[in-house]
Amino acid sequence: MSRGLAVRVRRNAVPAGGTLLEELERIVPRYPSDARRGGVAGSVVIRGIVRRDGTIDNVEILKDLPYGMGEAAREAVSRWRFRPATFRGEPIDVYCRVTVNSEPRRRRGIPSCLRHRGILRRLRGSG
C-alpha cells in the first residue's frame, strides 16, 4: 500500500426515496515499483457493480495508466466492501465509479529545485 494514492468514489444516483451506497472497507491500491521508478502520476478510473450483498464485481478499468497502475487499482477496488444502496427498503445493485489519483512520493530532505539544477553541488563547494 502507498500513501501516494488517493481514492474517491462517485456514487450513481438511486431512484427517489432510495439510499446511496456507503463504503465499509477500503483497500488502498499498491503503487507498482515500475510506476514509482517511472514517476507515473495521474488518475485511473474504475467502474463496477456494487451488489446487494455489498461486494463489487464486473470491475473494469475505464481509464488506465502505464506500468500496472490500472491493474493495481482494479485489484484493490474489487476487494472493497459496501453497505448497498436501497430502494423501498430493499438492497439494490448499482454501478459505482472510482477514481484513483496517484502521485509518486517525493524524496525527503533536498528540494527538487536544488537537485535538478546542480545548486546543491555548488552549496557544498564541489562545483
MIVOLO-685425 format. One record per residue: residue number from 1; residue in three letters; y, x, z of N, C-alpha, C, O in turn. Coordinates in steps of 0.001 Angstrom, whole numbers, m for minus. Example, Ala and Ser with C-alpha at 12.3 -4.5 7.8 and 13.67 -1.06 7.14 Angstrom:
// MIVOLO-685425
VOLUM     i    aa       n_v       n_u       n_w      ca_v      ca_u      ca_w       c_v       c_u       c_w       o_v       o_u       o_w
VOLUM     1   ALA     m5690     13190      7800     m4500     12300      7800     m3300     13200      7800     m3319     14236      8465
VOLUM     2   SER     m2250     12850      7080     m1060     13670      7140        30     12900      7870      1138     13409      8039
// end
This chain:
// MIVOLO-685425
VOLUM     i    aa       n_v       n_u       n_w      ca_v      ca_u      ca_w       c_v       c_u       c_w       o_v       o_u       o_w
VOLUM     1   MET     m1176       841         0         0         0         0      1237       885         0      1201      2027       457
VOLUM     2   SER      2310       349      m510      3513      1153      m642      4737       383      m209      4824      m830      m402
VOLUM     3   ARG      5683      1094       378      6950       469       732      7829       290      m486      8835      m417      m420
VOLUM     4   GLY      7475       913     m1599      8283       852     m2803      8129      m427     m3587      8669      m542     m4687
VOLUM     5   LEU      7406     m1393     m3052      7180     m2651     m3756      7743     m3812     m2958      7561     m3886     m1742
VOLUM     6   ALA      8418     m4708     m3634      8915     m5937     m3016      8322     m7097     m3799      8210     m7033     m5023
VOLUM     7   VAL      7949     m8135     m3108      7292     m9266     m3752      8082    m10533     m3487      8470    m10816     m2353
VOLUM     8   ARG      8313    m11292     m4550      8986    m12589     m4426      8130    m13643     m5105      7519    m13390     m6144
VOLUM     9   VAL      8092    m14814     m4515      7333    m15925     m5095      8292    m16998     m5547      9176    m17411     m4796
VOLUM    10   ARG      8117    m17450     m6777      8872    m18605     m7266      7883    m19759     m7342      6955    m19734     m8150
VOLUM    11   ARG      8076    m20747     m6520      7122    m21858     m6443      7507    m22956     m7428      8670    m23346     m7526
VOLUM    12   ASN      6532    m23431     m8134      6790    m24548     m9048      7024    m25813     m8245      6499    m25980     m7145
VOLUM    13   ALA      7814    m26691     m8812      8103    m27963     m8146      6847    m28829     m8104      6005    m28787     m9001
VOLUM    14   VAL      6752    m29598     m7055      5670    m30579     m6938      6300    m31952     m7107      7521    m32081     m7020
VOLUM    15   PRO      5493    m32984     m7347      6070    m34325     m7514      6903    m34741     m6300      6668    m34280     m5183
VOLUM    16   ALA      7871    m35613     m6538      8739    m36108     m5470      7898    m36629     m4316      6929    m37361     m4517
VOLUM    17   GLY      8280    m36246     m3116      7541    m36656     m1930      6479    m35651     m1531      5876    m35779      m465
VOLUM    18   GLY      6244    m34663     m2361      5248    m33643     m2052      5858    m32482     m1291      7074    m32412     m1113
VOLUM    19   THR      5011    m31576      m846      5481    m30377      m146      5123    m29147      m975      4115    m29132     m1682
VOLUM    20   LEU      5961    m28120      m879      5712    m26869     m1590      4634    m26053      m899      4376    m26215       294
VOLUM    21   LEU      4012    m25177     m1667      3044    m24270     m1072      3759    m23281      m174      4970    m23089      m280
VOLUM    22   GLU      2995    m22652       715      3566    m21696      1657      2631    m20499      1749      1417    m20667      1859
VOLUM    23   GLU      3182    m19304      1706      2368    m18091      1852      1847    m17987      3275      2591    m18183      4236
VOLUM    24   LEU       564    m17678      3402       m11    m17429      4719      m386    m15967      4882      m220    m15393      5958
VOLUM    25   GLU      m891    m15369      3818     m1325    m13968      3864      m934    m13282      2570     m1302    m13729      1484
VOLUM    26   ARG      m189    m12194      2689       289    m11459      1518      m256    m10036      1568      m109     m9342      2575
VOLUM    27   ILE      m878     m9610       486     m1349     m8243       332      m339     m7524      m563       m80     m7968     m1681
VOLUM    28   VAL       227     m6428       m84      1194     m5668      m876       425     m4782     m1847      m489     m4066     m1438
VOLUM    29   PRO       785     m4822     m3135        71     m4003     m4119       211     m2514     m3833      1224     m2057     m3303
VOLUM    30   ARG      m829     m1769     m4195      m751      m307     m4088       130       190     m5230       242      m460     m6269
VOLUM    31   TYR       741      1325     m5030      1580      1938     m6072       721      3033     m6702       530      4081     m6087
VOLUM    32   PRO       196      2819     m7916      m711      3807     m8520       m64      5192     m8590      1127      5318     m8875
VOLUM    33   SER      m862      6224     m8328      m322      7590     m8297       244      8009     m9651      1246      8722     m9697
VOLUM    34   ASP      m375      7582    m10755       168      7908    m12080      1556      7287    m12261      2445      7901    m12850
VOLUM    35   ALA      1731      6083    m11758      3033      5414    m11861      4067      6133    m10995      5226      6275    m11387
VOLUM    36   ARG      3641      6583     m9822      4547      7314     m8936      4992      8613     m9604      6180      8937     m9610
VOLUM    37   ARG      4029      9364    m10173      4373     10611    m10867      5271     10350    m12069      6156     11152    m12369
VOLUM    38   GLY      5049      9237    m12755      5853      8890    m13923      7188      8256    m13580      7994      7992    m14473
VOLUM    39   GLY      7435      8006    m12298      8704      7404    m11875      8890      5984    m12379     10015      5553    m12633
VOLUM    40   VAL      7789      5254    m12523      7850      3896    m13059      8565      2971    m12089      8252      2937    m10899
VOLUM    41   ALA      9522      2228    m12605     10244      1229    m11825     10443         7    m12698     10525       119    m13921
VOLUM    42   GLY     10519     m1145    m12084     10731     m2378    m12828      9984     m3532    m12197      9637     m3491    m11017
VOLUM    43   SER      9741     m4556    m12985      9106     m5773    m12482      7832     m6084    m13235      7748     m5911    m14451
VOLUM    44   VAL      6839     m6547    m12491      5619     m7109    m13046      5658     m8589    m12699      5956     m8952    m11562
VOLUM    45   VAL      5362     m9440    m13664      5333    m10887    m13408      3891    m11357    m13530      3212    m11090    m14522
VOLUM    46   ILE      3445    m12057    m12509      2074    m12558    m12395      2128    m14079    m12288      3042    m14632    m11676
VOLUM    47   ARG      1138    m14757    m12890      1038    m16217    m12734      m390    m16565    m12362     m1339    m15950    m12847
VOLUM    48   GLY      m531    m17544    m11506     m1851    m18016    m11111     m1778    m19462    m10672      m704    m20062    m10624
VOLUM    49   ILE     m2940    m20014    m10353     m3022    m21392     m9857     m3426    m21338     m8389     m4489    m20822     m8044
VOLUM    50   VAL     m2563    m21878     m7530     m2899    m21989     m6115     m3706    m23273     m5966     m3221    m24373     m6230
VOLUM    51   ARG     m4942    m23099     m5537     m5893    m24214     m5424     m5734    m24963     m4097     m5039    m24519     m3183
VOLUM    52   ARG     m6394    m26090     m4031     m6332    m26959     m2843     m6804    m26268     m1577     m6388    m26630      m476
VOLUM    53   ASP     m7680    m25263     m1727     m8183    m24549      m552     m7301    m23361      m151     m7633    m22641       790
VOLUM    54   GLY     m6180    m23148      m856     m5250    m22082      m509     m5510    m20757     m1193     m4761    m19802      m984
VOLUM    55   THR     m6549    m20673     m2005     m6799    m19456     m2763     m6010    m19516     m4069     m5522    m20576     m4462
VOLUM    56   ILE     m5892    m18370     m4735     m5216    m18324     m6026     m6198    m17760     m7040     m6868    m16760     m6783
VOLUM    57   ASP     m6277    m18411     m8192     m7159    m17906     m9245     m6473    m18035    m10600     m5316    m18445    m10692
VOLUM    58   ASN     m7209    m17677    m11648     m6636    m17611    m13006     m5388    m16731    m12990     m4400    m17021    m13665
VOLUM    59   VAL     m5448    m15655    m12210     m4301    m14765    m12058     m4182    m13911    m13314     m5113    m13198    m13688
VOLUM    60   GLU     m3015    m13996    m13961     m2793    m13248    m15190     m1449    m12542    m15158      m517    m12964    m14473
VOLUM    61   ILE     m1372    m11455    m15918      m153    m10665    m15999       687    m11198    m17149       242    m11199    m18297
VOLUM    62   LEU      1899    m11650    m16846      2811    m12133    m17886      3736    m11032    m18387      4081    m10988    m19568
VOLUM    63   LYS      4134    m10143    m17480      4984     m9006    m17847      4426     m7786    m17134      4280     m7790    m15912
VOLUM    64   ASP      4115     m6747    m17891      3414     m5587    m17358      4311     m4355    m17334      5362     m4323    m17974
VOLUM    65   LEU      3881     m3346    m16588      4478     m2018    m16587      3357     m1010    m16825      2188     m1328    m16606
VOLUM    66   PRO      3695       201    m17270      2656      1195    m17565      1975      1762    m16320      2373      1487    m15188
VOLUM    67   TYR       947      2554    m16564       207      3306    m15539      m473      2424    m14500      m586      2819    m13339
VOLUM    68   GLY      m918      1260    m14885     m1702       415    m13983      m910      m423    m13007     m1490     m1007    m12092
VOLUM    69   MET       402      m501    m13173      1214     m1282    m12240       850     m2767    m12277       736     m3408    m11232
VOLUM    70   GLY       669     m3308    m13478       343     m4727    m13609      m999     m5065    m12993     m1137     m6074    m12301
VOLUM    71   GLU     m1983     m4226    m13242     m3321     m4476    m12694     m3319     m4369    m11171     m3997     m5149    m10502
VOLUM    72   ALA     m2572     m3422    m10614     m2467     m3290     m9159     m1841     m4551     m8552     m2290     m5039     m7515
VOLUM    73   ALA      m808     m5066     m9206      m157     m6291     m8723     m1104     m7485     m8848     m1187     m8310     m7938
VOLUM    74   ARG     m1813     m7578     m9965     m2744     m8693    m10181     m3856     m8683     m9127     m4202     m9728     m8575
VOLUM    75   GLU     m4406     m7513     m8854     m5471     m7403     m7846     m4985     m7838     m6464     m5691     m8555     m5754
VOLUM    76   ALA     m3785     m7408     m6084     m3256     m7765     m4768     m2978     m9259     m4665     m3374     m9899     m3691
VOLUM    77   VAL     m2301     m9817     m5663     m1931    m11236     m5619     m3183    m12120     m5613     m3176    m13190     m5004
VOLUM    78   SER     m4231    m11695     m6265     m5459    m12508     m6296     m6112    m12609     m4918     m7009    m13428     m4722
VOLUM    79   ARG     m5676    m11789     m3963     m6215    m11829     m2598     m5298    m12572     m1624     m5637    m12713      m449
VOLUM    80   TRP     m4139    m13049     m2097     m3224    m13788     m1233     m3846    m15114      m808     m4746    m15629     m1472
VOLUM    81   ARG     m3359    m15659       304     m3783    m16973       789     m2537    m17821      1044     m1494    m17320      1463
VOLUM    82   PHE     m2680    m19121       777     m1553    m20049       859     m1940    m21303      1627     m3114    m21657      1733
VOLUM    83   ARG      m919    m21963      2159     m1059    m23359      2565      m716    m24113      1287       396    m23973       779
VOLUM    84   PRO     m1639    m24906       757     m1412    m25506      m565      m293    m26531      m577        72    m27098       453
VOLUM    85   ALA       235    m26750     m1761      1207    m27828     m1960       480    m29157     m1754      m735    m29246     m1929
VOLUM    86   THR      1240    m30187     m1382       621    m31502     m1189      1412    m32571     m1928      2600    m32415     m2211
VOLUM    87   PHE       719    m33655     m2228      1333    m34850     m2800       636    m36046     m2171      m587    m36172     m2226
VOLUM    88   ARG      1440    m36924     m1569       914    m38089      m839       m81    m37658       244     m1085    m38324       494
VOLUM    89   GLY       231    m36521       877      m579    m36048      1984     m1844    m35296      1604     m2561    m34811      2479
VOLUM    90   GLU     m2126    m35192       322     m3343    m34507      m133     m2994    m33181      m803     m2017    m33102     m1548
VOLUM    91   PRO     m3787    m32139      m545     m3543    m30858     m1219     m3711    m31000     m2733     m4573    m31740     m3206
VOLUM    92   ILE     m2875    m30279     m3483     m2952    m30290     m4949     m2911    m28858     m5481     m2425    m27946     m4811
VOLUM    93   ASP     m3427    m28680     m6690     m3335    m27401     m7384     m1956    m27280     m8023     m1462    m28245     m8607
VOLUM    94   VAL     m1325    m26103     m7921       m37    m25860     m8570       m14    m24440     m9136      m655    m23529     m8612
VOLUM    95   TYR       744    m24282    m10221       988    m22945    m10755      1981    m22234     m9854      2881    m22857     m9291
VOLUM    96   CYS      1815    m20951     m9726      2715    m20121     m8933      3021    m18864     m9743      2121    m18267    m10332
VOLUM    97   ARG      4268    m18472     m9770      4693    m17249    m10468      5188    m16255     m9427      6009    m16594     m8575
VOLUM    98   VAL      4685    m15031     m9501      5030    m13985     m8548      5663    m12832     m9308      5117    m12373    m10312
VOLUM    99   THR      6805    m12363     m8838      7457    m11190     m9410      7330    m10049     m8423      7765    m10159     m7276
VOLUM   100   VAL      6733     m8951     m8868      6561     m7764     m8037      7542     m6714     m8548      7402     m6220     m9666
VOLUM   101   ASN      8519     m6381     m7741      9525     m5376     m8102      9115     m4042     m7502      8777     m3960     m6321
VOLUM   102   SER      9147     m3010     m8314      8740     m1691     m7823      9819      m664     m8090     10551      m734     m9077
VOLUM   103   GLU      9891       287     m7184     10824      1396     m7301     10158      2588     m6623      9714      2468     m5481
VOLUM   104   PRO     10076      3731     m7296      9430      4884     m6658     10202      5341     m5437     11426      5220     m5378
VOLUM   105   ARG      9477      5865     m4470     10133      6394     m3274     10943      7614     m3642     10552      8401     m4504
VOLUM   106   ARG     12054      7760     m2993     12889      8936     m3215     12480     10030     m2243     12057      9758     m1120
VOLUM   107   ARG     12613     11258     m2689     12346     12387     m1806     13435     12428      m751     14613     12212     m1037
VOLUM   108   ARG     13023     12706       457     13988     12719      1558     14658     14076      1671     14110     15097      1254
VOLUM   109   GLY     15829     14069      2232     16493     15301      2583     17551     15742      1596     18723     15834      1961
VOLUM   110   ILE     17181     16014       370     18125     16566      m598     18518     15465     m1576     17649     14941     m2273
VOLUM   111   PRO     19790     15098     m1654     20205     14071     m2612     19873     14497     m4038     19975     15676     m4378
VOLUM   112   SER     19483     13554     m4856     19075     13856     m6221     20179     14521     m7023     19888     15330     m7904
VOLUM   113   CYS     21440     14205     m6745     22533     14824     m7495     22564     16334     m7266     22966     17085     m8155
VOLUM   114   LEU     22145     16784     m6087     22101     18221     m5813     20894     18875     m6474     21004     19982     m7000
VOLUM   115   ARG     19746     18205     m6456     18532     18775     m7053     18696     18951     m8552     18307     19984     m9096
VOLUM   116   HIS     19258     17975     m9223     19278     17976    m10676     20368     18836    m11288     20262     19213    m12455
VOLUM   117   ARG     21382     19150    m10561     22494     19901    m11149     22507     21363    m10734     23435     22095    m11076
VOLUM   118   GLY     21499     21790    m10009     21455     23178     m9605     22444     23521     m8514     22620     24692     m8179
VOLUM   119   ILE     23079     22537     m7969     24091     22766     m6928     23440     23354     m5674     24027     24190     m4989
VOLUM   120   LEU     22235     22908     m5393     21565     23387     m4196     21367     24902     m4243     21554     25578     m3232
VOLUM   121   ARG     20990     25440     m5402     20804     26897     m5526     22115     27614     m5231     22131     28627     m4531
VOLUM   122   ARG     23200     27094     m5759     24494     27718     m5521     24895     27648     m4052     25474     28593     m3515
VOLUM   123   LEU     24583     26522     m3402     24925     26389     m1991     24124     27363     m1139     24617     27884      m139
VOLUM   124   ARG     22877     27602     m1551     22021     28528      m816     22317     29985     m1184     21785     30896      m550
VOLUM   125   GLY     23146     30214     m2184     23536     31557     m2569     22581     32248     m3519     22638     33468     m3676
VOLUM   126   SER     21698     31483     m4160     20742     32107     m5078     21118     31816     m6532     20295     32047     m7418
VOLUM   127   GLY     22272     31341     m6800     22626     31004     m8184     23872     31606     m8559     24327     31431     m9689
// end
